[in-house]
C-alpha cells in the first residue's frame, strides 16, 4: 500500500439539502430521574456454581448469556426476538419462564458478563422481563464485564455490583431496588446494601433514559462542533501513561480531568463494527440522527462473522449493513465485503488504524489495536451508533497497570505463548479491568506478536492493552508505504502512576497450551505432550493468529518436518487467513520456504484453506465443533460451547498447532525432533 492515511477525527458532514438549522434543537429540560417514585420488587434468581453448590457462579461470559446462534437480527423492526429466546439457552434453559414468574433479581458471582461486546445480552435480558411488564435487576459481585456494564447503562438495564448482597442471597429471597437511590434490600433477610457507586456521568446516562436520549440531546451541538485533537505539553505528558495521553488529546471537553474513574467524552478516529454488531448500531444511529441528516461519522464495517454459514437469517442480518452502506455510499476500505478480512486484521492493513488513535470497536477484540500504538477498546452497538452520530463516545478510564517484558525470548515462543503465560500468571482475577501498558524492554516482539498479546486483553479482562509506538511500530507502517502519520510519537510519562507494576521474564516462558474452559488455564506444551492428548481438528487463523507471519511460522515447521519424513497431518487441519490479502499473499512463493508458497506447504500436508472470517472461533459454519469433538486452535477463547455446542477447544500458537497436527497429539515443535534456529524458524 502506498497511500497516505487521512482517517482522523473530523467534523460531521451534512447530507445534501440538509441545513444545520433544520436539525432539531434539544429541549431545554433537565434529565429526568430514571427511578423517581418507583420501587422494583421481585424474587432472587440465583446462578449457583455446579462445582461448588454453596457458591454463586463466577465468570459467566456473554457467550453463555446469548449463544452465538441467537446473536442475529433479521430486520431492524425485530432486533431482539432471537436475543430474548436465546437468553441463557444452555446455562439455564428455563430462564425466561422463571423471570416471567417473578424471579427478576438475577444473582451471580464475580466477573459477570465477561467477554464479547455483544449488546444482544443486556438487551435480551431486559426484553425478557419487559415482555410481561416486569423489570430485571442484575446483581453481581466484583468486576462485572466492562462492556456489558456500559451497555446496560445505555439500554436502561439496572445493574448492581454488591459482593455482600450476592454472598447473602438465598433461593426464594424477596428483593427490592430503588432506581433513584440505587438502594438494594433483601426484604426476606432484612438487609440493605449500598452498591458500588457509579461515576457522575454514568449515573446521568442511566437517569436520562439511556443512550438514545443522551444522543438526541447532544446531537445538534456535536454537528456544530469541530473535533480538536490537542496533545499534552511535556510536563503534563510526564505524569500520564500512553493511554492517558491519547485520551487527554482526544477529550471533547478540554478542561476534563484525565484520571482513573473519570468518565469523559472522547473523540474517536475510527468506529468499526462487524456484520453482527452493525444492525443495532444502525438502529441507534437512526434513532439519534433521524437517519438522513448526516453521514455516519468515522464508520467502518467488516462482514466477517455471519457470512459463510448459508443460513437465511444470517444473510438477512448482513443485508442490513449492506443496505446501510449503500444508502450512505460507504465503500472500501471502510466497508469490507465477505472474504475481505476479519476487521482486526483488515482495518490495520488498510491504514485505518494509526499510532495515537482512539478506536472504540463493536467487538471485544478491538483491543488488538494497542499493538499499533493506538487505544483499542471493545464497546457495544449502541455506543458505536452514538459515536457514528456525534463523533465521540463516553469513556470511563480505568486504573493503569504496567507489564515489562524482560529476558531473552526462548525457542519456539511467540506472542500467543507470552499472553497465555501472562493470563495463567494473573489467575482468576485476571487484569482486574485495568488499562494495561506493555513495555518491550529489549525490542524483541514484532507487531504480529504484539497483536496477539493486545488482542487477548479481551480474555485478560483489561480495558485495553497498548505498546507505546516505537521503531518496531513505525517500521511496520513504513513497510506498507505509510509514512505521513497524523499524530506525534508518544511515550509513557516518566512520572506516570501504575496501580500494579510487574515484570514477565521471557526467558521463563515456554510454548504453552490452554486447556478448557479458560485461556488462563494454561500449561507448558511439553508437559501436556506427556499426556498424549488427542484431538479431532487443528485450526490455525482467526483475528489472534491469522497474519502472513503466523501462517509462515506454521509452514516453516511443516516443511522442516516434511523433509524429515512426516508428510501428512494426523487429523483434519484447517487454516483461516486473517484477511483476503493474506490469503492471496500465501499463494506466492517465499524464499524462506525454498520459493514454495505457504499455501502449497499447508496443502502438501493435508491442510485446507478457507475464506477469511470469524465463524469457527465462535461455533458458526461447517467447521464448528460437534458435540464430543476436540480441537487445538490458535483462537482466543476456549470457553464452554464457544467453538460449538458440546465441543472442547484448546488454545496454542501456530507453531504448536502445526506440530500437533503432524503428531496427532498436543505437543510443541521440539516433539518433532526439530532443533531451533532463529534464522530458520524465527519470524
N, C-alpha and C positions, 0 to 999 in steps of 0.2 A: 504494500500500500504506500502511495506517495503523496497522499493528500494531507493537508494541514487541518487538524480538528478545530471546530468552532463551537462545539457543544458546551456552553457555559450558561449560567442563569441569565435569562434575558426577559425583556418586557413582554406583556401579553400582546397578541395580535388579534384585532377585532375582525370579525367576519365582514365580507363586503356588504356595504349598506347599513351596517350597524354603527350607531353613534354612541359615544360614551354616555351622553345624557339619556339615552333610551334604556340603559341598564338600570333596573330598579335600585333605588337607594335603600339601605337597611332602615328598618323602623327605629325611631328614637325611643327605644324601650330597654329597660334593664333586663338582663337574663332572668327568666322566671325560675324560681327554685324548683328543682325536679321532684322533690318529695313532700312539699308542704301539705299538711293536712291529711296525710295517709300513712297507714302502717301496714306493712306486708306481714302476713301470717301464713304459717304452713308447718308441715312436719319434716323431720330430717330424712334425707335420702342419702345413706352413707355408703361410700365405696370402701369396703374392708379389704385388707391385704390377704389374699388367699393363702399366702405362705406364713402369715402371722395374723391369725384372726382377731387378735387383740389390738391391732394397729390399723389406722386408716392407710389406704393405698397411696404411696408416693409416686411421683414421676409418671402420672397419666399423661400421655402425649396426645397431640391433636390427631394423629392417625387413629388412635383409639376412640376419640370423641366423634370424629367424622371420617370413616374409611374412604379411601381414595375414590372408589366407585360411586360414592354418594356426593362427591365434590363437583357436581355437574349441574348446569342450568341450561335448559333447552330454549329459554327465551327470557327477555327482560321482564316479562309480565308474570313469570312464575319462577323467580330466582331460587326460592328457598324450599320448594316442595321436596326435593330429594335430600336436602340438608336436614330437614325435620325427620324424615323417615329413617335416615341413617344414624341419628344421634345414638352413640354407644351401642351400635348394632351388635357387636360381638362381645364387648365387655359387660354390658347389662342389657340383654335383649328386651326386657320388659320396662325399660326406662320411660318410654312415652306413657305407658299405662300407669306407672307409679306417679309420675308428675301430674297426670290428669286426675288422679285420686287425691291430690293434695300434698304430696311429698315434694314440696317446692324449694326446700333448702338443701341444695346439693353440698355434701360434706366430703372433702377429700384431704389428703395429707399434703406434704411439702411438694414444691415444684410441679404444681398442677398446670396442665395445658402447655407443656414444653413442646418445642418442635417447630413445625412449619407455620407459615403466615396465613394459612387458610382461614379466612374470616367466616367461612361456612360454619365453623364450630360454634363461636358465640352466637352467630345469627340463628343457627338451627336450634340451639338450646333455648334461646329466648322465644323463638317462634313456637316451640313445642308447648310451652306454658300458655302463651298468648292465644293459641287456637281454642282454648277452653276458658278464656277470660282470667287466667292466672298470671302471676309474675314470678319468675325464677330468681333466686338469690344463690350465688356461688360462694361458698365459704371454704377457704383452704388455709394451709399453713404458710410456711416461708417460701419465698422465691417463686411466685407464680410466673409462668412464661410471659416474658415482657411483651411480646407481640399480641398474645391473647388478651393481656391486661389492657393495652391501648385500644385494641379492637372493641373490647367490652364497653369502655367509656364512650367510644364513638357511636355505638349502637344503643346505648342506654341499658345494657345488661348490668345488673347490680352484682359487683364482685367485692368480696371482703376477705382480707387476709388477717386471720386471728388464730395463731397456733393454740392458744388456750381454749378457744371455743371448739376447735377441732378435737383436741385431746379430751374434752369433757363430754362431747356429744355421744348419745346412745340412740339406738333404733327406737323410733316412736316419739322422740323428744319433740315438743312443740316449740317453735321459734317465732320471734317477731323481729322485724327490722324497720327502723325509721329512716327512709331515704334522705331526709333532710339533715338529721344529726349524725346519721350512719351508726347509730347505737344498735347493737345486736344483743338480743336477750334470749337465753334458753329458759323459757317460761316453766318448763317441767322441773328444771333443777333450781330455778330462782337465781340464775347467774346472769350478769350483764357484762358486755365486753366493749371496749373501745378499739376498733380495728386499726391496722396500720394506716397512718394518715396519708392523704393524697397531697400532691402539690397544689398550690392555689389554682394554677391553670388547668390541671386535670379535673379538679372539682368544678371549675367553671364550665368545662366542656360537658361534664356529667349533668350539671344542673341546667345547662342550656338546652337540653333535649338531644344532645348528640352532635355528631359532626356535620350532618346536613344543616342544622340550624346555625351552627357556628360558621359554616361555609357561606351560607346565604347572607349572614350578617357582615362578613368580611370581604365578600367577592368584589363589590363595587370599588372599594379602596385599593384592593390588590391589582385591579386592572389599571387604575390611575398611577400606580407606583412603578418605578424603575428599579430593579434589583441592583444593589451596590455591594460588591464583594471587596471588603477592605481588610487587609492583613494587619495583624498587631505589630506595633513597634517592637524593637529589640528587647526593651526592658519588660514589656508585658509578655512577650513570647517566652522569655526566660522562665516564667512561672507556669507555663502551660504545657501539657502533653501535646503530642502531634494531633490527636483527635480534638482536643480543646482548641487548638489554634485554628483548625479548619472550621469548627463550629463558630468560633469568635468571628472569623472573617465572613461567614455566611449568615450572621444574625440579621433578621429583619429589623429588629429594634436595637439600634446601636448602643443604647445605654443598658441593655440587659446584661446581668452578671452571668458569666460562664463559670459555673461551679457545679459539682455533683449535687443532684437533687433538683436543680433548676429546670423548669420547663420553658423552652424558648420556641419562637417561630424562626425556622431556619430555611433559607433559600436552597432549592435543590438544583443540581446541574443536570441530572437525568432522573427520570421516574419510570423505571421499566416494570413491565408486567409479563406474565405468561398468558397463554390462551385460557388457562384455568382460572387465573385471578382477574383477568381483564373484564369479564362481564359485570361484576359487582362494582368495579372501578368506573366503568362506563355509566352504570346506573347512578352512581354518586355524582359524577361529573354533570350528567343531565339534570339531576335534581338541584344542584347548586347553581349552574350557569344557565339553565333553560335549554341547553343542548345546541343552540345555534347562534351564540353571541361571540364566542372567541374560539380560536384554535386551541386544542389541548396543549398545555404547557409542559415542555421537557419530556414529552411522551415517547415511550418506546415499547413495542410489544413483540414478543417472540412466541411463535407457535411450536411448543416443544413438549407439552405434557399429554395432551389427549388427541394426538394427530395421526397415529398409525394403528389405531385399535380396530377400525372397521365397525365401530358401534355407532348407531344412528344418533343417539343422544349426544355423544361426544362430537360428532360432526356438526350438530346444531349449535353446540356451545362454541366451537371455533368459528362458526359462521357469524356469531355476534361480533367478535373482534374484527373479522374480515370486513363486515359491512361498515363498522365504525371507522376503520382505516380508509375505506373507500370514500365515505362521506366527508372525511376531513383531509383527504388527499395525503395520507401518511404513507410514505414509500420507504424502500430500503435505503439505508440500513436501519431506519427507525421502526420498520415493520418487517419482521423476518418470517418468511413463509415456511411451511413444514419442510424439514430437512436442512434448512439454513444453519441451524445450530441451537444448542442449549444456551440460554441467554447469558449465563455467566462466562461462557467462552466467546460467544458471538459478539456481544457488545464491546468487550475489551479489544478483540482483534479488529473491530471496525473503527477503533479510535474514539469511541464514545465514553470510555472510562478513562479518566485522566488523573494524574497526581494532584492532590489538593482538593479534589472534588468531593461534594457531599451528595451521596446517591442512596435514597430510600427506594428499595425494590420490593415489589409484592411477591416475594419468595424469600424464605429464611436464609437461603444460601447466597443472597446478595452480599453477605459478609465477605465473600471471596474478593471483593474489590479492594480490600485492605492490602492485598498483595501488590497492588499498583500504586500504593501511597494515597489511596482515597478512603473516605469513610463509606463503607457499605453496611447498611442495616436492613433487616427484614421488617416490613410493615404489612398491614392488612390492606385489602382492596379499597376500603373507604378512605383510609389515609392517603392512598395513592390518588383516588379520584378527587379528593380535596386538593392535593398538590397539583394535579392537572388543571384545576380551576384557579388556584391562587398563586402558584409558583413556589409555594413553601409548605412545610409541614410543621406540626407541633412535635417537639423532641425533648424528652426528659433525659438529661445527661446522667450517666451512671458514674460511680466511683471508678478510679483508674487502677489498673494492675499491670505490672511490667514483668515480662519474661525475657531474660537474656539467654541466648543460645551461645554456649561456650564449648571448648573442647573440639577435637577433631572428628569429623563425620566418618563413620565406620563403613566397611564394605557392605554393599547391597542395601544400605539405609537411604531412604528418600523422605520426602515430606510427609507421606502417609504414616510411615513408622514413627516419625517425630511427633505428629499430632496424636496418634494413638497412645504413645507413651505419655504424653502430656495429660491426656484425658484420664488415663489409668492413674497417674500421679495425683490428679486433682480429686479423684474419688467421687463419692455420692453428691457432694455439694457442687462439683464442677467449678465454674469460674465465679459463682455467686452473682451472676448477672452483671459483672463488671465490664468496663471497656478495657480491652487488653492491648498493650503496646508490646510488639515484638522487636527484639534487638538481635540482629545477625552479627555478632561481635567480630567474627573473623571472615565475614563476607563469603560464606560457603554455600549459601542457599539460593539457587536460581529461582526465577519467577515461577516456574512450574511447581517447585516445592512450596514456595510461599503461598501460591494459590490454594493448594490442598490444605495447608495449615489454617489460613484465614477462612476458607470455605467452611471448614468443620468447626469453627467457633459457634456455628449454629448448634452442633451437638454438644459443644462445651458450654452452652447456655450463656454465652457472652453477648453483651450488647453489640460489640463489633470487635474485630481484631485488625491490627494495622502494622505494617512495616513502614517507617518513615521513608519517603523516597530517597534513594541513594544511587550510586553509579550503576548498580545492577538494574535498578528500575529504569533509569534513563537509557541504558544500553539496549534494553528490550524495546523501547519506543524508537530509538534510532534504527534498529534493525528493521522496523516496519516503515521507515521513512517519515516518522512523525518527530519533528524536531522543534517546531514552534509551539511550545506548550503554554497554556494561558496563565498558570499560577506559578509563583516563585517556589524555589526549593525550600522545604521546611524541615526542621529538626526538633525533636523533643527538647523542651527547655531544660537548662542545667539545673534549675530550681523547681522543676515540676514535682508535684506530690503524687505518690502512688500509695494506695491503701495496702497493697501487697507488692513486694519486690522480691522476685525469685529468679533462680538460675536453673537451667536444664543443661546438663553436661552431655553433649552429643557423643562423646567418647563412650558413654554408658548406654547408648541407645542401639538396640539390635533390630533386625527385621521383626515385625510384630504381626499378630493376628488377633482380631477382636471376635470373641465368641458371642452368641446371642445372650441376652437381648439388649445389649448396650455397647456403644462404641468404646466406653470406658472399661469394658470387661475384656481388657487386652492382655496378651501374654507373649512372651518371646516365641517366635515361629519355630525355633529349633526345639523348644520344649514341646510344643504341640505336635511336631513331627514324630516324636516318640509315641504319640497316641494313635498314629496312623488313621487319622480322621478322614473317612471317605466322603465323597460328595457327588451330586448329580450333574452340576453345571459349574462352569467357571466363566465369570463375566469380567471384562475389562472395559472401562469407559466411565461415563457419567460426568457431571459438572465438576467432580472432585479429581478425576484422573483420566480425562479424555483428550489431553493435548497431544500434539505430534510427539513431543519428547516422552510423554508417558507411554505411548504405543511403541516408540523406538526402544525404550528401555526393555519392554517385553520382547520385542523382536530380536534384540541383541542376545538375550538369554536363549530364546528358542533356536536361533541359528547356531549358537555355540553348542547347544545340547544336540541339535540335529547332526552336527559334524561328529559328535561323539556316539552316534548310533541311536539316539532317541528321536525317531522321526514323526511320531504321531501322538496327539493328546489322548489321554485315557478316558476322558469324558467329553461331554458337549462343551464347546469352547466358543463364546460369542463376544464380539467386540462392538462397542458403540462409540464412535468418534465424537469428540466434543462439539464439532461443527462440521458443516458441509465442506468448508475449506480444508479442514484437517482430513476429511475423508478423501478429498481429491489429492492432497499432497502425499498421502501414504501410498498412492499408486505410482509415484515417481521413484526412480532409483535413488538410493542413498549410498554414498561412498563407504560409510561405516558398515554397511551390510554387503560389501563387495559389489555395489551397484544394483543389488536386488532391492526391490521396494519393500517397505514394511508390510504392505498388504500381501505381497507374494509370500513372504516368510510366514505370516499368520495363516494364510490359506494352506501352505505346504504342510502344516502340522494338523490341519483339520479345522482351523478357525473359520468362523462365519462372520462377515462384516455386515452390520445392519446400518440403517439410517441413523442420523444424529437426533436423539430425543431422550426424554427422561423416563419413559414408561416403565421399563423393567425395574428401575430403582424403587418405584413405589407401587409395584404389583400390577401394572397395566400391560395389556397386549399379550401376544402369543408367547413371549419369553417369561412371563410371570411364573413364579414358583407354584406348583400344585401342592396340595396337602401331602406332607411327609417328605417333600423334596428338600435338599440342602444345597446351598451354593456358596462358593467362595468368590468374593467380588471386590472390586475397587470402589464400590459405592460408599456413601457417607453414613447411612443409617442401617441398623440391623434390628430395629425394634420388632416386637411381636406382630406378625402378619404384614409387616412393611413391604416385603417383596412378593407377597402373595399369601392368601389365606392358608394358614397351616404350614407354611414353608419356613425354613430356617436360613438366615443369612449370616455369613462370616465376612469380616472386612480385612483387607490387606492391600499392599502396594501392587502395582503392575508386575514388579519383579517376582513377588511371592505368588501371585495368582498364576503367572506364566509357568513358573517352576512346578506349582501344584498341579496344573493342568496336564503336564507331562508325566508326573509321578503317579497321579491318581489318588493321592492323599495330600493333606495340607502340610507344606514344608517350605523353607527358604531355598534360594538357588544353590546354596552350598550343598544341599542334599543331592544335587545332580552331579557333584564332583567337580564343579567349576571353580577355578581359582580366580579370585577377584583381581581385576586390573582396572584402574581408573581410566586408562587410555582406551581399553576395550569395552568397558561396560558403563562408565560414568556418563551422565548427561549434563 
